[in-house]
Amino acid sequence: MYTRTTCPTHIVQEAIDNAADEALAGHATKISVTLDKEGCVTVEDNGRGIPVGIPPGESRPAAELAFTTLHAGGKFDKTDSHSAYRFSGGLHGVGVAVTNALSKRVEVEIKTRDPEGKGNGHYRIVFAGGDVMEPLTRLQDCGPRTHGTLIRIWPDGQYFDSPKIHTRELTHLLRSKAILLPGLQVTLTLPDQEPVTWQYTEGLHDYLQEIVEDAEPVTPIFPGASYQDGDQNGFAKGEGAAWALAWCVSSPAPETYVNLIPTLNGGTHESGFRAGVFEAVRTFMEHHSLTPAKLKLVQEDVTGKMAFVLSARMLDPQFQGQTKDKLTSRDAHKLLSLSIKDPLELWLNSHPDAGKTIADLAIQNAQARTRAAQKIERKKGSGLATLPGKLTDCESEDITRNEIFLVEGDSAGGSAKMARDKEFQAILPLRGKVLNTWEVDRDVIFKNQEVHNMAVALGIEAHSANVDPDAALTGLRYGKIIILSDADVDGSHIQVLLLTLFLRHFPALMMRGHVMVAKPLLYRVDATVRGKPRKVYCEAETERDATIERLLTEGVKEAAITVQRFKGLGEMNPDQLWETAMCPDTRTLMPLAIHPGEIPALGTQFTLLMGKNEASGRRAWMERDGWTADLDI
């Protein structure tokens, strides 16, 4: 609860946080941390020094209480507007007490004002195993401008998984203090290395600029700060935040702080900040009419590509656990939302190009999210259990012989089921007209039930034209895919929609010549010739007329000749459908094989014919080339 037990870094951080609180209050300008080979960590600042007087009601000096007693710190009186700890890093009050408790030895040297008014003095107190080893002692006098605290810590390895300080984490922590407190000089000295000093004049802006160098920023960095004046919104004077933010192609992880404490897991201040950014960007987009109709933006669309560093200041911040990795203060959400919204709106309107770039990113993210939400995976599996319920499958597993008929309508599907050769012919009735999938993303086509059923029945996934056809057709279950529709305008439309689907999303089928169209015959001519009945199926009127002419020349009377015209497949009996469209010996199939080199030209033509925004082009095409079409009206 009170510290992380992986390594002693956090107990050292407690001492660093106290020094940073002095800098935050304006009483310290330098912090230095030194690690030696023996495992000792020294934290020194030039703040006012830990108080050495005896607090009212206590019998021990404040410096001893701070290191030995929980909740004995000086960070609880938030009503004093001049308190050094007004915006300190925590409410728990554990602080350096946990540092002392988990250390073999702690030495504290303090240079501060003498509580009895004898000028400044140099004091020392030593702890071992958490207990006082050497009581607080005044060593000597010191000058009136000499003040600060020095703490030497020897962590006790028995309490940690590893006794070593995590130098990378410590470096990041100290650097962040320099970033969050512009002008503060922070120095780190590691064993056998030269001291490293950080001091930033621009603070968050400079730091974020370093972070986003490799993230391809697409907007300028917006640095800013907003603090409450105490007269409105219900927040105390000084509460608010400073920030630097930018939008990038690949957004690095955000960094957030509360009263200089790094909140590695974010919290309510981060969520409030994101909410304020979202409201500001959405207002800008609405004001400039940048939001497409029917597109609903959500917060992640706007802030998903945002890189930022956030430093919040709050009275009495509430954290999840003593390690303070996540802020849980409820008021922080409202505070941060208020702090960023108006300044960001003003910045967006002052930088319209950046605002439009952010809007474009948000729209792209929203559209991608919408497509992902609509994405429907084809149901996978093996065996008959996964096949569509309307599919009447064949018995053979030899795809060189197997055929599947995609039949228009349940009525024709019923006749086809009775007419088929069940050994190698499968029937899949299609209900209504198939979706025009020319401009539909591959991830979304399976939302249409008929398309989904076809893909499952065929046993293949949607693919693009540049894939290896053999690899794309690994799971194919039928060697012939036969489109069987009525010989009318609606039937032709269904054929075009199915061919559009295959060309756009299953092109390997056409490149390998698996797709065909059955040409059902329109007429049946019956007559009795020399006492024997004769029936002839005709594909078109010319063939019908030629057949009648031939029968008349054979002596058949015109009254004895009966002509039946089939309006659709549903009117055919099973034996008629078998003879005209399904019997391999008597049917007429039109193969629809394509060469890969033809795909670009076909793509252009199908965009003209099937594209949603190509109405004017289609009209021009019909006016120019419509006379070439062979229509049955």
Secondary structure in CASP SS format (residue, H / E / C, confidence):
PFRMAT SS
TARGET T0000
AUTHOR 0000-0000-0000
METHOD secondary structure of the structure
MODEL  1
M C 1.00
Y C 1.00
T C 1.00
R C 1.00
T C 1.00
T C 1.00
C C 1.00
P C 1.00
T H 1.00
H H 1.00
I H 1.00
V H 1.00
Q H 1.00
E H 1.00
A H 1.00
I H 1.00
D H 1.00
N H 1.00
A H 1.00
A H 1.00
D H 1.00
E H 1.00
A H 1.00
L H 1.00
A C 1.00
G C 1.00
H C 1.00
A C 1.00
T C 1.00
K E 1.00
I E 1.00
S E 1.00
V E 1.00
T E 1.00
L E 1.00
D C 1.00
K C 1.00
E C 1.00
G C 1.00
C C 1.00
V E 1.00
T E 1.00
V E 1.00
E E 1.00
D E 1.00
N C 1.00
G C 1.00
R C 1.00
G C 1.00
I C 1.00
P C 1.00
V C 1.00
G C 1.00
I C 1.00
P C 1.00
P C 1.00
G C 1.00
E C 1.00
S C 1.00
R C 1.00
P C 1.00
A H 1.00
A H 1.00
E H 1.00
L H 1.00
A H 1.00
F H 1.00
T H 1.00
T C 1.00
L C 1.00
H C 1.00
A C 1.00
G C 1.00
G C 1.00
K C 1.00
F C 1.00
D C 1.00
K C 1.00
T C 1.00
D C 1.00
S C 1.00
H C 1.00
S C 1.00
A C 1.00
Y C 1.00
R C 1.00
F C 1.00
S C 1.00
G C 1.00
G C 1.00
L C 1.00
H C 1.00
G C 1.00
V C 1.00
G C 1.00
V H 1.00
A H 1.00
V H 1.00
T H 1.00
N H 1.00
A H 1.00
L C 1.00
S E 1.00
K E 1.00
R E 1.00
V E 1.00
E E 1.00
V E 1.00
E E 1.00
I E 1.00
K E 1.00
T E 1.00
R E 1.00
D C 1.00
P C 1.00
E C 1.00
G C 1.00
K C 1.00
G C 1.00
N E 1.00
G E 1.00
H E 1.00
Y E 1.00
R E 1.00
I E 1.00
V E 1.00
F E 1.00
A E 1.00
G C 1.00
G C 1.00
D E 1.00
V E 1.00
M E 1.00
E E 1.00
P E 1.00
L E 1.00
T E 1.00
R E 1.00
L E 1.00
Q E 1.00
D E 1.00
C C 1.00
G C 1.00
P C 1.00
R C 1.00
T C 1.00
H C 1.00
G E 1.00
T E 1.00
L E 1.00
I E 1.00
R E 1.00
I E 1.00
W E 1.00
P E 1.00
D C 1.00
G H 1.00
Q H 1.00
Y H 1.00
F C 1.00
D C 1.00
S C 1.00
P C 1.00
K C 1.00
I C 1.00
H C 1.00
T H 1.00
R H 1.00
E H 1.00
L H 1.00
T H 1.00
H H 1.00
L H 1.00
L H 1.00
R H 1.00
S H 1.00
K H 1.00
A H 1.00
I H 1.00
L H 1.00
L C 1.00
P C 1.00
G C 1.00
L C 1.00
Q E 1.00
V E 1.00
T E 1.00
L E 1.00
T E 1.00
L C 1.00
P C 1.00
D C 1.00
Q C 1.00
E C 1.00
P C 1.00
V E 1.00
T E 1.00
W E 1.00
Q C 1.00
Y C 1.00
T C 1.00
E C 1.00
G C 1.00
L H 1.00
H H 1.00
D H 1.00
Y H 1.00
L H 1.00
Q H 1.00
E H 1.00
I H 1.00
V H 1.00
E H 1.00
D H 1.00
A C 1.00
E C 1.00
P E 1.00
V C 1.00
T C 1.00
P C 1.00
I C 1.00
F E 1.00
P E 1.00
G E 1.00
A E 1.00
S E 1.00
Y E 1.00
Q C 1.00
D C 1.00
G C 1.00
D C 1.00
Q C 1.00
N C 1.00
G C 1.00
F C 1.00
A C 1.00
K C 1.00
G C 1.00
E C 1.00
G E 1.00
A E 1.00
A E 1.00
W E 1.00
A E 1.00
L E 1.00
A E 1.00
W E 1.00
C E 1.00
V C 1.00
S C 1.00
S C 1.00
P C 1.00
A C 1.00
P C 1.00
E E 1.00
T E 1.00
Y E 1.00
V E 1.00
N C 1.00
L C 1.00
I E 1.00
P E 1.00
T C 1.00
L C 1.00
N C 1.00
G C 1.00
G E 1.00
T H 1.00
H H 1.00
E H 1.00
S H 1.00
G H 1.00
F H 1.00
R H 1.00
A H 1.00
G H 1.00
V H 1.00
F H 1.00
E H 1.00
A H 1.00
V H 1.00
R H 1.00
T H 1.00
F H 1.00
M H 1.00
E H 1.00
H H 1.00
H C 1.00
S C 1.00
L C 1.00
T C 1.00
P C 1.00
A C 1.00
K C 1.00
L C 1.00
K C 1.00
L C 1.00
V C 1.00
Q H 1.00
E H 1.00
D H 1.00
V H 1.00
T H 1.00
G C 1.00
K C 1.00
M E 1.00
A E 1.00
F E 1.00
V E 1.00
L E 1.00
S E 1.00
A E 1.00
R E 1.00
M C 1.00
L C 1.00
D C 1.00
P C 1.00
Q C 1.00
F E 1.00
Q C 1.00
G C 1.00
Q C 1.00
T C 1.00
K C 1.00
D C 1.00
K C 1.00
L E 1.00
T C 1.00
S C 1.00
R C 1.00
D H 1.00
A H 1.00
H H 1.00
K H 1.00
L H 1.00
L H 1.00
S H 1.00
L H 1.00
S H 1.00
I H 1.00
K H 1.00
D H 1.00
P H 1.00
L H 1.00
E H 1.00
L H 1.00
W H 1.00
L H 1.00
N H 1.00
S H 1.00
H C 1.00
P H 1.00
D H 1.00
A H 1.00
G H 1.00
K H 1.00
T H 1.00
I H 1.00
A H 1.00
D H 1.00
L H 1.00
A H 1.00
I H 1.00
Q H 1.00
N H 1.00
A H 1.00
Q H 1.00
A H 1.00
R H 1.00
T H 1.00
R H 1.00
A H 1.00
A H 1.00
Q H 1.00
K C 1.00
I C 1.00
E C 1.00
R C 1.00
K C 1.00
K C 1.00
G C 1.00
S C 1.00
G C 1.00
L H 1.00
A H 1.00
T H 1.00
L C 1.00
P C 1.00
G C 1.00
K C 1.00
L C 1.00
T E 1.00
D C 1.00
C C 1.00
E C 1.00
S C 1.00
E C 1.00
D C 1.00
I C 1.00
T C 1.00
R C 1.00
N C 1.00
E E 1.00
I E 1.00
F E 1.00
L E 1.00
V E 1.00
E E 1.00
G C 1.00
D H 1.00
S H 1.00
A H 1.00
G H 1.00
G H 1.00
S H 1.00
A H 1.00
K H 1.00
M H 1.00
A H 1.00
R C 1.00
D C 1.00
K C 1.00
E C 1.00
F C 1.00
Q E 1.00
A E 1.00
I E 1.00
L E 1.00
P E 1.00
L E 1.00
R C 1.00
G C 1.00
K C 1.00
V C 1.00
L C 1.00
N C 1.00
T C 1.00
W C 1.00
E C 1.00
V C 1.00
D C 1.00
R C 1.00
D C 1.00
V C 1.00
I H 1.00
F H 1.00
K H 1.00
N C 1.00
Q H 1.00
E H 1.00
V H 1.00
H H 1.00
N H 1.00
M H 1.00
A H 1.00
V H 1.00
A H 1.00
L H 1.00
G C 1.00
I C 1.00
E C 1.00
A C 1.00
H C 1.00
S C 1.00
A C 1.00
N C 1.00
V C 1.00
D C 1.00
P H 1.00
D H 1.00
A H 1.00
A H 1.00
L C 1.00
T C 1.00
G C 1.00
L C 1.00
R C 1.00
Y C 1.00
G C 1.00
K E 1.00
I E 1.00
I E 1.00
I E 1.00
L E 1.00
S C 1.00
D C 1.00
A C 1.00
D C 1.00
V H 1.00
D H 1.00
G H 1.00
S H 1.00
H H 1.00
I H 1.00
Q H 1.00
V H 1.00
L H 1.00
L H 1.00
L H 1.00
T H 1.00
L H 1.00
F H 1.00
L H 1.00
R H 1.00
H H 1.00
F C 1.00
P H 1.00
A H 1.00
L H 1.00
M H 1.00
M H 1.00
R C 1.00
G C 1.00
H C 1.00
V E 1.00
M E 1.00
V E 1.00
A E 1.00
K C 1.00
P C 1.00
L C 1.00
L C 1.00
Y E 1.00
R E 1.00
V E 1.00
D E 1.00
A E 1.00
T E 1.00
V E 1.00
R C 1.00
G C 1.00
K E 1.00
P E 1.00
R E 1.00
K E 1.00
V E 1.00
Y E 1.00
C E 1.00
E C 1.00
A C 1.00
E H 1.00
T H 1.00
E H 1.00
R H 1.00
D H 1.00
A H 1.00
T H 1.00
I H 1.00
E H 1.00
R H 1.00
L H 1.00
L H 1.00
T H 1.00
E C 1.00
G C 1.00
V C 1.00
K C 1.00
E H 1.00
A H 1.00
A H 1.00
I C 1.00
T E 1.00
V E 1.00
Q E 1.00
R E 1.00
F C 1.00
K C 1.00
G C 1.00
L H 1.00
G H 1.00
E H 1.00
M C 1.00
N C 1.00
P H 1.00
D H 1.00
Q H 1.00
L H 1.00
W H 1.00
E H 1.00
T H 1.00
A H 1.00
M H 1.00
C C 1.00
P C 1.00
D C 1.00
T C 1.00
R C 1.00
T C 1.00
L E 1.00
M E 1.00
P E 1.00
L C 1.00
A C 1.00
I C 1.00
H C 1.00
P H 1.00
G H 1.00
E H 1.00
I H 1.00
P H 1.00
A H 1.00
L H 1.00
G H 1.00
T H 1.00
Q H 1.00
F H 1.00
T H 1.00
L H 1.00
L H 1.00
M H 1.00
G C 1.00
K C 1.00
N C 1.00
E C 1.00
A H 1.00
S H 1.00
G H 1.00
R H 1.00
R H 1.00
A H 1.00
W H 1.00
M H 1.00
E H 1.00
R H 1.00
D H 1.00
G H 1.00
W H 1.00
T H 1.00
A C 1.00
D C 1.00
L C 1.00
D C 1.00
I C 1.00
END
